[in-house]
Amino acid sequence: MTSSPEERRTAFRVVRGEPSDAELAALTVVLAAVAADPPAPAPAPVRDRWSDPATRFRTPLHHGPGAWRTSTWPR
């Protein structure tokens, strides 16, 4: 089966029916979207430290000079 050069350049062809220009445009958009690269994955959301369960646990107390003063400082 030989086809003309015009048929080889087309992205798709209608085999049956008579679609309107709007239907052909919609089909073109859908086929272009399917052929396009997938979107990049969304970056992971940044977790807020306010709801971090690790903040419920006490940090170990360090001994030495001034340790009692620094025991309440954030780590």
Secondary structure as UniProt FT lines:
FT   HELIX           5..9
FT   HELIX           21..35
FT   HELIX           49..51
FT   HELIX           53..56
FT   TURN            65..66
FT   HELIX           67..70
FT   TURN            71..72
//
